[in-house]
Amino acid sequence: MTSLEGGFLMPTRMIITMFVVLSPLTAYAQETAWKRYIDAGQKATWQDRDEAEKPLLRALKEAENFGEQDSRLAKSLQALATLYSLEDKHQEAVLLLQRAVAITEKGLGPEHHTLAAYLNDLAFTNTHQGKYAEAEPLYLRALTIWEKAGRPEEDIHLAIGLHNYAVLLQKMDRNAEAEKLEERSKAIWDNQQWGRPQRDR
């Protein structure tokens, strides 16, 4: 069997061979491009914020090609949401994080530590919008995941999550509860000797 290619007949076997060879190369090129954009965007987010959006949008565009459940897509959404949150574009950040949460929960499961991180980010952003009732269950869910994991490397995230939740409770005038959470957070930080967080995140 043959196929017409550029005016010439090309054997179907040759076409299949070319597809098998080129497909991994295309995937590698997409991965390389995505990593270049996401790394540049995340670096610029903290060093030169005005230059961050363009590479992050390019990373998101590349990640859309990996599939709706791919973790790189969720990471791209979260990275862009971080930038928007820092720029006080909280509603845009919420929409991105909601999608990242949905992708991660479906792809990695409801108890994965990455999901907890995205839930914490979404709760943090909701808090800054004054949506306290929406933020609280997200914090509680994130903290439950981290505590059930029992992974020492997750303790830093647990400490930050406790601190963030305590900030929310203070805003809700639940100071006694907030104080207990701050004590737990401080104990974790002191035990690990990381140093305290510099901002509510």
C-alpha positions as CSV (number, residue, x, y, z in Angstrom):
1,M,0.0,0.0,0.0
2,T,1.3,3.5,-0.9
3,S,0.4,7.1,-0.1
4,L,0.8,10.2,-2.1
5,E,3.4,12.5,-0.5
6,G,4.6,15.7,-2.3
7,G,3.6,14.3,-5.7
8,F,5.4,10.9,-5.1
9,L,4.0,7.6,-3.9
10,M,5.4,6.8,-0.4
11,P,5.1,3.3,1.1
12,T,2.7,3.2,4.0
13,R,5.4,1.3,6.0
14,M,7.7,4.3,5.6
15,I,5.1,6.7,6.8
16,I,4.4,4.6,9.9
17,T,8.2,4.4,10.6
18,M,8.5,8.2,10.3
19,F,5.6,8.7,12.7
20,V,7.1,6.3,15.3
21,V,10.4,8.1,15.1
22,L,9.1,11.7,15.0
23,S,6.4,11.3,17.7
24,P,9.0,11.0,20.6
25,L,11.0,13.8,19.2
26,T,7.9,16.1,19.1
27,A,7.0,15.1,22.6
28,Y,10.6,15.9,23.7
29,A,10.5,19.3,22.0
30,Q,7.3,20.1,23.7
31,E,8.6,19.1,27.1
32,T,11.8,21.1,26.5
33,A,9.8,24.2,25.5
34,W,7.4,23.9,28.4
35,K,10.2,23.6,30.9
36,R,12.0,26.6,29.4
37,Y,8.9,28.7,29.7
38,I,7.8,27.6,33.1
39,D,11.3,28.0,34.6
40,A,11.7,31.5,33.1
41,G,8.2,32.6,34.2
42,Q,8.6,31.3,37.8
43,K,12.0,33.0,38.1
44,A,10.6,36.3,36.8
45,T,7.7,36.1,39.1
46,W,10.0,36.7,42.0
47,Q,12.7,38.7,40.3
48,D,11.2,40.7,37.5
49,R,7.4,40.4,37.7
50,D,6.7,42.5,34.6
51,E,8.5,39.9,32.5
52,A,6.7,36.9,34.1
53,E,3.3,36.7,32.4
54,K,4.5,36.1,28.8
55,P,6.6,33.0,29.5
56,L,3.9,31.6,31.9
57,L,1.2,32.0,29.3
58,R,3.5,30.2,26.8
59,A,4.1,27.5,29.3
60,L,0.3,27.1,29.8
61,K,-0.2,26.9,26.0
62,E,2.5,24.2,25.7
63,A,1.0,22.3,28.7
64,E,-2.4,22.2,27.1
65,N,-0.9,19.8,24.5
66,F,0.0,17.3,27.2
67,G,-3.6,16.3,28.1
68,E,-6.2,17.5,30.5
69,Q,-5.0,15.4,33.4
70,D,-1.3,16.1,33.0
71,S,0.5,17.4,36.1
72,R,2.4,19.9,34.0
73,L,-0.9,21.6,33.0
74,A,-1.8,21.9,36.7
75,K,1.6,23.3,37.5
76,S,1.3,25.8,34.7
77,L,-2.1,27.0,36.0
78,Q,-0.8,27.3,39.5
79,A,2.3,29.2,38.5
80,L,0.3,31.7,36.6
81,A,-2.2,32.0,39.5
82,T,0.7,32.8,41.8
83,L,1.7,35.7,39.6
84,Y,-1.9,37.0,39.4
85,S,-2.3,36.7,43.1
86,L,0.8,38.8,43.7
87,E,-0.6,41.3,41.3
88,D,-3.9,41.4,43.2
89,K,-5.7,39.8,40.3
90,H,-7.4,37.4,42.7
91,Q,-10.4,36.4,40.7
92,E,-8.2,35.4,37.8
93,A,-6.0,33.4,40.2
94,V,-9.0,31.6,41.7
95,L,-10.3,30.4,38.3
96,L,-6.8,29.1,37.4
97,L,-6.4,27.4,40.8
98,Q,-9.9,25.8,40.7
99,R,-8.9,24.2,37.4
100,A,-5.5,23.1,38.8
101,V,-7.3,21.5,41.8
102,A,-9.7,19.6,39.5
103,I,-7.0,18.3,37.2
104,T,-4.8,17.2,40.2
105,E,-7.6,15.5,42.1
106,K,-8.6,13.6,39.0
107,G,-5.1,12.7,37.9
108,L,-3.3,12.0,41.2
109,G,-6.2,11.3,43.6
110,P,-7.9,13.1,46.5
111,E,-5.2,12.6,49.0
112,H,-2.1,13.5,47.1
113,H,0.3,16.1,48.6
114,T,0.4,18.2,45.4
115,L,-3.4,18.6,45.7
116,A,-3.0,19.8,49.2
117,A,-0.6,22.5,48.0
118,Y,-3.1,23.7,45.4
119,L,-5.9,23.7,47.9
120,N,-3.8,25.8,50.2
121,D,-3.1,28.3,47.4
122,L,-6.8,28.5,46.5
123,A,-7.7,29.0,50.2
124,F,-5.1,31.7,50.5
125,T,-6.4,33.5,47.5
126,N,-10.0,33.2,48.7
127,T,-8.9,34.7,52.0
128,H,-7.5,37.8,50.3
129,Q,-10.8,38.2,48.5
130,G,-12.6,38.1,51.8
131,K,-14.3,34.8,51.0
132,Y,-13.6,33.3,54.4
133,A,-16.4,30.7,54.3
134,E,-15.0,29.3,51.0
135,A,-11.4,29.4,52.2
136,E,-11.9,27.5,55.5
137,P,-12.9,24.1,54.1
138,L,-10.1,24.2,51.6
139,Y,-7.5,24.8,54.4
140,L,-9.0,22.0,56.5
141,R,-8.8,19.6,53.5
142,A,-5.2,20.6,52.7
143,L,-4.2,20.1,56.4
144,T,-5.9,16.8,56.6
145,I,-4.0,15.5,53.5
146,W,-0.6,16.7,54.9
147,E,-1.3,15.3,58.4
148,K,-2.4,11.9,57.0
149,A,0.6,11.7,54.7
150,G,3.0,11.6,57.7
151,R,5.9,12.5,55.4
152,P,8.7,14.5,57.1
153,E,9.4,16.4,53.9
154,E,5.8,17.6,54.0
155,D,6.1,19.1,57.5
156,I,7.2,22.5,56.1
157,H,3.9,22.6,54.1
158,L,1.9,21.6,57.1
159,A,3.6,24.4,59.1
160,I,2.8,27.0,56.4
161,G,-0.8,25.7,56.1
162,L,-1.4,25.9,59.8
163,H,-0.1,29.5,59.8
164,N,-2.2,30.5,56.8
165,Y,-5.3,28.9,58.4
166,A,-4.5,30.8,61.7
167,V,-4.4,34.1,59.7
168,L,-7.9,33.3,58.3
169,L,-9.3,32.5,61.8
170,Q,-7.9,35.8,63.1
171,K,-9.8,37.6,60.3
172,M,-12.9,35.8,61.5
173,D,-12.3,36.8,65.1
174,R,-11.7,33.3,66.2
175,N,-8.5,34.2,68.0
176,A,-8.3,31.4,70.5
177,E,-8.4,28.8,67.7
178,A,-5.9,30.8,65.7
179,E,-3.5,31.0,68.6
180,K,-3.5,27.2,69.0
181,L,-2.7,26.7,65.3
182,E,0.1,29.3,65.4
183,E,1.6,27.4,68.4
184,R,1.5,24.1,66.3
185,S,3.1,25.9,63.3
186,K,5.8,27.4,65.4
187,A,6.6,24.1,67.1
188,I,7.1,22.5,63.7
189,W,9.3,25.3,62.4
190,D,11.4,25.3,65.6
191,N,11.8,21.5,65.5
192,Q,13.0,21.6,61.9
193,Q,15.1,24.8,62.3
194,W,14.0,26.2,58.9
195,G,13.2,29.7,60.1
196,R,9.8,31.3,60.2
197,P,7.8,32.2,57.1
198,Q,8.2,35.9,56.1
199,R,4.6,36.3,54.8
200,D,1.2,34.7,55.0
201,R,1.8,32.0,52.6
